[in-house]
Amino acid sequence: MASHTASQKYLSTRGGSYSLSFEEAVLKGLASDNGLFIPEEIPSLPPNWQQDWLNLSFEDLAFRVLSLYISPAEIPAAALKDIIQNSYSTFRVPSITPTITLDDNHKIYLLELFHGPTFAFKDVALQFLGNLFEFFLIRRNKEKTGRDREHLTVIGATSGDTGSAAIYGLRGKKDVSVFIMYPTGKVSPIQEAQMTTVTDENVHCLSLDGTFDDCQDFVKALFADPSTNASLRICGVNSINVSRILAQITYYFASYFSLIRSGIFDPSTDAVHFIVPTGNFGDILAGYFAKRMGLPISKLVIATNENDILHRFWQTGTYEKQPVVNGAAETGLVEDGAKAHPDGVKETLSPAMDILVSSNFERLLWFIAFDVYGFDVKKGNLQEKKSAAGAKVKEWQHEFKAHGSFKVEKKVLEAAREDFASERVSDAETVGTIRNVYGWPINSSKGYVLDPHSAIGVTAALRSAKAAPGIHNVALSTAHPAKFIHAVEMALVNEEGFQFKDVLPPQFIGLEDLPRRHVCIQKSDGLDGIRKVLIEEVKRELDKKFS
């Protein structure tokens, strides 16, 4: 593709696919070898980017970043600008993702990512992805009518926020059906209501009697299943879809420039850490892409809850499930979507991060393998380096599937530690941070309320500030506190002046009382049963549309 730079072409992390276009990578979602798509190269920033981009709006900044990953031969500049404008017109604040000061003395800041339509960070990517799908389908279906039109069946798994964000990004879109699978009783009531009260005909919610990891496994199995692919044109909406990672890069740049414009950060002398509450590794991977592009992030800090597979990897070099069993996982609140489960997930106060396996970690492993094992390949042979990286990732993933763990060499762990640090945060510490931050004087007032996931990030930021005084620490705030009412109330019930109604958005009032629509599915039905539900629901939807 002469019209594409290396960063505008995509390959599979497991070595089975190369030189795919952006459109192909987005619409496939998952590679045929079960690998994840990544750009063949991370682009370098243009000359004078710090001066030229400093005062750009979020939308213009997104255009500059995404243009490095999307060829104008696929999406012309004017069309990409329109997609971006439409995507962020749904946000409630002009800056889209504002950065605020939490603690001047310790240089701790909060990057608020919850100002989109579903009050979660995933809106940043999924509003964009929904408009991408619409753009591609309008182009593909030009002059086609009726059942000749290409129809996408978008499938996703959610531990809470992905589902509602995907639904709000795709509801009512022409030629798209969206199926969201979530674990029964393991998302918060607000999250479930946001999904199941959407009545658009193209939205289908599937409630599975299992865990988020079960949902994610079924989604991956559907992508790999020949029968499903023969019946439906399926596409992914989880962060396995590379477009989600790319869309999230922008807010790291936006926050960096916000610090500079505020006068509290001097890029010539100061350093910054970004601290990211981490479950499936997509959010922090976007930060890694930004860092690899040239954004001067000193360190990316992984903040996990007690499901700490990533933290344990950074401590030991071993990636293993290490399940929690026999009722040990009982600290989460059922009311916020947490419930003890014997399959190995420790259910916590931060249920969106209650994940045993972090899918996007595979993408980081490819880049580390490329850097580490690429040196063993003949100098200048770029394709052999890519192949070596893909082979190594495939080896690790095969070992993980067979044994539930794999261990990397010391040089791989050292490479991972160059860009990342990690922290593990308990439920007790999460509650303590929500309570403490509520008492901080912020903007001359008392009472900033964190959700439990954001509190994990702030807890890790406080540790980072203590370990390295003088470093600026930006913690990512991934959800509005009203989505996790019971954890927040548990932390603040005895705080003077706290009333939850003061932080409850008007959009949430009465939401849980609306009529709901969902389909209950059983884990025991297996892949065949879930495939049957998908095919029948799409048929029913299209029959009604064309009758």
Secondary structure, DSSP 4 states (H G I P E B T S, - for coil): -TTS-GGGSEEETTSS--SB-HHHHHHH-B-TTS-BEEESSPPPPPTTHHHHHTT--HHHHHHHHHHTTS-TTTS-HHHHHHHHHHHHTT-SSTTSS-EEEEETTTTEEEEE---STTSBTTHHHHHHHHHHHHHHHHHHTTT--GGGS--EEEEEE-SSHHHHHHHHHHTT-TTEEEEEEEETT-S-HHHHHHHHT---TTEEEEEESS-HHHHHHHHHHHHH-HHHHHH-EEEE-STTSHHHHHHHHHHHHHHHHHHHHHTS--TTT--EEEEEE-SSSHHHHHHHHHHHHT---SEEEEEE-S--HHHHHHHHSEEE---B-TT----S-GGGT----TTB----S-GGG--SS-TTHHHHHHHHHHHHHGGGSPTT-HHHHHHHHHHHHHHHHHHHHHHSEEE--HHHHHHHHHHEEEEE--HHHHHHHHHHHHTSEETTEE-----HHHHHHHHHHHHHHHHSTT-EEEEEE-B-GGGGHHHHHHHHTTSTT--GGGT--GGGTTGGGS----EEE-GGGHHHHHHHHHHHHHHHHHHHHH-
